[in-house]
């Protein structure tokens, strides 16, 4: 019989806690709904004890989820566990995920605990969590730098205390596929009660081996993979959901597992996460990058024309990409535009549809060819329409000689404000104008521009990253046929994210 594989998504916890990837409650709900509909088995919705905002988001997701198990992370502390239990209480099925470090370096320098003290803590906290739910996951933080004999002891203790899932995280992205295989296989062979729990993987990507390590663990006996959309997460990120899912779907000969994932939703989900975080994926990113199904080499093109299987190991349709049959332009009507949106995976309400259609018509007047990527930016622009700071108008005086000035009009909390500012260049003048209208102490950490499609009339997409005085990073992005307008939109988008978080004093926790 084919075994069932559990896909555990931690985009909203590990992914969201990484610098520059923060999401509002509304954005988290959008991503959670998409994950739930896609067929993800477990959604780690947040870290309930980290902040009131995290608690409320876990609780709200628990209330709305229709299919997935909703999980909250918890340190090995009773107060954390109680908070997590309260947050997941509305869920049809809830899980508490508690953790404790096991590696010598963590115990000596971070926790200052002995091996025996840790085993006692594992026993007490896992059994306490089990009092709230029969679905308890325990993680051995920094497992891959833990002596195997002690790791076996810790895992056996957690299972005896009631853990039903045992996570063996490569917390610092240190291990290799061969080594990780040995760790999982050793646990399977030496822990006497291992058959009472599912072994899980959680691999960071510091050495670029997260997906390879997760797949190696599957072959050794792991049956749950923890991953994130687009591979986002702490430092270099996590195992990418799209990579591991499509590896399994494509190589059934090596990984004969069943999954509940609708792979056709992968591209839509990737674009949604890109939209809400303001951080895109590189063009050569596996599965979801712009070039993932592009062929420029003459030899490759010749093969593709003869048989797609010569150079494509999966079809674009299998991950939700569609071959475009409708050419969109200024003469396209509402029916064609709605059909195109549905083809791209979006269903908008009447008001949102009218707003998007009007923006489409405006763009079509400025741009000869409208591509799918252009339409996606229109939908994203609609999501920003309710922001407290909104772009209205920008006029620039610039060039190689003379003054560089930006005349800016913004709407701030419903009131229009304007200014005229000079700068060292047009970008500097634009950003100075925004700072004059909305004073703030944030500093610019990233300014990135690229064209969404080809042609001199292509829309420019700009990514901005701002850092506030407390070190909190927020990313924003904007798209427009005018690069400076896109730059202003991106800056405003990032600034709105900083403002949304200004009331949150988020505690910094280290998690697996």
N, C-alpha and C positions, 0 to 999 in steps of 0.2 A: 504494500500500500504506500502511496505517496504521502510523505509527512507534511504537516502544516507548518509553515514558517510564520512567525509573529514579526510584524513590522511595527517598530516603536519609534514614533517621530518626536524629536525634542527640539524642533525649530523654535517653538514658543518659549523654551526654557534655555537650553544651552545656546541655541542660535541667537535668541533675542538679548541675552546678557552680554554678548560680545560688543566691544566698542563700536558705535556707529550704526548698530542694527536695532535700536530700540523701536518698539511699536506701541501705539495707543491701544486702549481697550477695544475700540471699534475695529482697528486693524487686526488685532489678535482674533477677534470673533470671526472676521472674514476668512482668515487663514485656517482657523479651527474648523469652520464649516466646510471649507474646501477639502481639508484633510479627511474629515468625517465622511464626506460624500465619495471621496476617492477610494475609501476602503482601508485606510490605515487602522491597524488593530488597537494601538495604544497611542494616545496623544498626551505627552508630558506638557501640561498647560502652563506650568510655571513653578515658582518656588514660593509657596504661600507665606512663609515666614519672612521673606526678604523685604516686603513692603506691603502697605495696605493695597497699593495698586495691583501687585502680583496676586494677593489674596482674592481681590474682587474679580480679576480676570479669570483665575482658575474656577472660581465659583460660578461666574457667568457662563463659561464654556461648559462646565458640568451640567448646568441647567438646560443648555441647548443641544448638547450632543445626542444624536439619535442612535449611533451604532458603536462608536469607539469606546474603549475603556479610557476614563479620564484620570490622569495621574498627577500628583504633586510631589515635588522633591522635598526632602526633609533631612536635616542633619541628624546625627545620632543624639538628639536631645528630646526629652519628653514634651517640652513646650512646642518645639517644631512639629513634632508628630501630631499633637493635638490641633495645631493650626492647619496642618495639611488635611487632617480628618474632617475638620469643619468645612474646609473649602470644597472637598470632593463629595460632601454629603448629598447634594442634589443629583448627582450623576446616577444614571441607570446602573452603571458598573464603575466603581472607583478603585484606584490603587494608590497606596502610599509607597514611595520610593525613598528609602533611607540609606545612608552610606556612612562609612568610616574608613579612614586610611589604614593600610596594612604594611606599607613599605618602611624599611628602617629609616630612611632619610626623612620621611614625613613624621614618623613617631618620635624621632629624636629631636628634630628642630621645630616642627610646627605644633605638635600636640603634647610632646613631653610625657609620653605614656609608655608603659611596658607592654610586651606582647600579651601578658596575662590580663592586664587591665583592659586592653582592647577586646579580648575574647569575652570578658564579663560584660562590657558595654554592648557588644553585639547581641549577646543573649538577652539583656534587659530591654534594649530598644526595639529589637525585632518582635519580641513577645508582646511588648506594649503596643506596637503598631498593629499587631494581629488582633488585639482586642477591639479595634475599630473596623477592620475589614479583613476578609479572608484572602485578599489579593495584596500581598506584600512583596516588594522587590528590595533586595539588599545588594549594595555595591561595595566592592573592595577597592576603594580609591587608590590609584597608583599600583594596581594589581601586578602589572607587568614588570615592576621593579621590586616585587616581593618574593622572598625565598619560597620555593614551591611547597615545601613541607608545611610551612606556617600558613600559606594561602589555603592549603587543604584543610587545616585545622579551623581556620576562620569560616570557610564555606560550610563545613560540617556543622559548626556551631550555629550559623545563621539558619540553616535548614531545620535543625532540631528545634530552634526557637519559633519556627513557623513561616519562614520565607518560602515563597512559591516560585520566585524567579531570582536567580543569582547572576548578577552582572559582573563581568570581569573586564573593567575598563582599562584601556591603554591611555590613561589620563594625560600623559605628556607626549604622546605620539612617539614612543621610544622603541617599540618592538618591531619585529619583522614577521612576514608571513610564516616562515618555518618555525620561529620561536613561539609565536602565538598559537600555532597548531599544537605544538608540544605542551603548552600550558593547559589548553582546553582538554586535550587527550589525557593528560595526567590527572586532571580533576575527575574526568569520567571514570578513570580506572582506579583511583585511590580513595576517593571520598565515598564512604559506604552508603550514605543516604542520598547520593546525587540523583537517583532516579525519581526522587520526590519533588524535584524542581527543574525548571527550564533554565538552561545556561544562556546568558545574553552577552552580546558584544557591545562595546561603546568605544570606538576608535577615533582618536584625534589624528589630524593630518599633518603633524609637524614635519615628518619626513616624506610626505606625499604617498603614504602607504595605507591610509585608512580603509579604502575600499578593498584593497588586496588582503589586508589583515582580517577584515570582517568575513570575506569569502573563505579564507583559510580556516577560520574558526568554525564556519558552517560544516566544512568537510571533517572537522575533528569532533563534531557533535553538538555545537551550539545551535539553538533553534529560535533565538530572537536576535534581531539586529536593530540597534539604536542608530538613528541617522537623522539628517536634517535636509530640508529642501535647499538646493543649490550648494550644499555642503557648508553652510554658514555655521559659525560657532567660535568658541574661544581660540585665540591666536590664529593658527592656520586653518581652523575649521574642523569639521567632522566628516565621517563617512557620508557621502551624498546619497540621499534617497534615490534619486533618478539613476545613479550609477549602479548601485547594488541591485535595485529592482530589475533594471534592464539586463544586467549581467546574468541574473538568475533566469529571467524570461528568455534570453537569447541562448544560453548554454544549459539547456535542460539535461544534456548528456552528462554534465558535471554536477549540476545542482538540481536534482529531481524533486523539487519542493512545490507545494501549492501555496499561493498567496491570494489574498483578497483584493489586491490592488488593481484598480482600473488604470492600466498604463496609458490609456488615451488621454487621461487628465494631467499627465506629467508636465507638458509644455504650459498649459494654462496655469497650473499651480506655481511653476517656476516664475512665470511672468507676474503672478500676483505677489509673490514674496519680493521680487525685484521692485515692484511698484510700492509696496507698503514700507519697505526698508530704505528705498532710495539708492540701493546699491545693486548694480547690474552684474552680469557674469561676463567673463572674457569670451571673445568670439570663438576661441578654440576649446571651450569647455565641453566635455563629453556630454552627449545626449541633448542638452538644452542650449548650447552655444549657437550663435548665429551661423557658424560655419560647419556645424555638426553634420549637416546633410548637403553641404555645398561641394562642388567639384570643379576645379579650375584646370588641373593638369590635362593636357590633351589625351594622354594615354587613359586616364581615368574617365574622361568624358566619352571617349570611344567605347570603352567597356560598358558604361552606363547606358549608352544608346542601344547597345546590343542586348544587354541583360542587366537589370539593376543589381542583381545579386553578385555581380562581379566585384563591386566596390562598396556595397551597402550590406551590412550584416543584420540590419533591422530596417523596417520601413518607416518613413516619416510619419505615416498614419498611425503606427503603433504607439507613438508617444504624443499624439494629438496634433501633429502638423497636417495641414490640409493643402492639397494642390489648388491654387486659386483659379476658379472658373469665372468669377465675376471681376471685371475690370472697373474699378471705382474711379469716379471723376466728378466734375461739377454738374454733369447731367444725370447722375444717379439719383434715384428717388428713395423715399423712406423704406419701401418694401425691400429694395436691394440692399440698403444699408443695414436694415434689421437682419436680413439673411446673412450678411457678411459678419455681423457681430455674433450671431448664433454659431456660425462656422468656426469663429475664433474662440468660442466657449463662453460668451457673455450673454446674459439675459438681463436687460435693464427695464426698470419700471418706466411708466409713460413719461414722467417729468425728466428723469435722467436720460431717457432715450432722446427726447426733444432737444435737451441741452447738447448732447453728444452730436446729434444730427446737425444742429446749427453750427457747431464748431467744425464739423466735417465740411460743410458748405463754405465756411470762411477759409478753411485751409485749401480747398479745391480751387478757390479763386486765386490763390497765391502760388499754387504748386501744380504742375502739369500732371504728374503721375502720383497716384495715391497707393501706397503699399500697405500690407497688413501691419507692419511695424508702426506706420503713421497712425493707423486707426487705433492701435493699442494705446498710443500716447494720448489720444483724444479721450478714451475711457478713463485713463489715469488722471487727466486734467479735471474731469468731472468729480473725481474723488476728492480733489483739493479745493473744490469750489466753496465748501462750507468752512474753510480755514479762517481763523481770526484775522490773519494778515493776507490780503489778496492784491495781486498785481493789477494795476489799471492801465498806466501809460508810461512810456519811456521815449524820450527824444535825446539824441546824442549829438554833440559837436566834437568831432575827433579828426585825427589825421596826423601827418608827420610834422606839421608846424602849427603853431598857435595853441590856443587853450583846448583842453580836453574836459568837456563838461557834460553832466547828465542831468536832464530835467525829468524828475520822477514824480508819479502820482500813485499812491497806494491807498487801499482801504484798510483801516485798522479798527477792529471791533465795530465795523459798520459806518465809520466816519472817514471820508476822504481827506488825505493829507498830501501836501506836495512840497517839494524842495528843489533847489538847483545847486549842485555841488561840482567842484572841480577836482581832478585827480591827476595822477602821474600818467594815466592812460584811460581808455574808455572803460575797461573792466574796473579799475580802481575808482573811477568817478561814479560808476554805477553802484558799487558796494558802499562807497561813502554816502551816497544818497539814501540808501536803505538804512544805514546806521543813523543818519540824521533824523529820519522819520521815526524809526523804532530804535531808540538808544539801547545799547547792550554792550556787555564786556566780552562777548564770545570772540574767539580768534579763528581765523581761517586755517584749516589744516590740510584741505585737499580741494583742488579745483581741476576738474577733468572735463574735456570736451571731445565728443566724437559724433560723426554723422550717422543717423539712423539708417538712411538709405543712400543710394548713389545719386549723383547729379548735383549741379550747382544750386538747385533749388531744394536740396535735401534738408530735412529738419535736423537741427543740431540738438543733441541730448547732452545736458550738462549735469555732472554730479558734484555736489558741494558737501564738504564735511566741516562742521563747526565744533569747537570745544569751549564749554563754559568755564567759569572760574573754579568750579569743583572738579574739573576733569571729565565731565560727562560729554560724550561725543554724540552728535546727531548728524545723520546724512539726509540730504534732500536732492531731488532732481527735477529738472524742467526740460521741456522740449518745445522748440519753435523754429520756424524757418529763419528767424534772426537770432544769431548766436548770443548777442548781448541780452536780448529779451529772455532767451532760455536761461542765461546765467542769472538774471535777476529772479526768475521764477524758482530756480533751484535754491538760491540763497534764502529766499522767503520760505520755501518749503522746509529747509533745515531749521530756520529760525522758529517756525511754528512748532517743530518737534521739541526744540529746547524749551519753549514757553510751556508746552503741554507737560513737560517733566519738571518744571521749576518748583512745583509744590510737593514733588516726590523726593524724599530723602532716602534714596535706595541704599540699603546696606550691601556691602561687598562681601559676598560669600564665595568660597572656593568649592566647586562641586565637581563630581566626576564627569 
